[in-house]
Amino acid sequence: MHPEKLDFVIPVFNEEESLKELFKRIKAAVEENGIKGFKVIFIDDGSTDKSW
């Protein structure tokens, strides 16, 4: 049995180049497992790039 909704909280430190791919993979995994809703919260951990 899968949960109906998942929330992800992800710390981010200088991950500007990988955030789009990470979100894309999370979304694909959620959809493949039949989960109806999800939320992703990225927490900036003091990045000096454009991760925010």
Secondary structure as GFF3:
##gff-version 3
##sequence-region A 1 52
A	DSSP	beta_strand	5	12	.	.	.	ID=ss1
A	DSSP	alpha_helix	19	32	.	.	.	ID=ss2
A	DSSP	beta_strand	37	44	.	.	.	ID=ss3
###
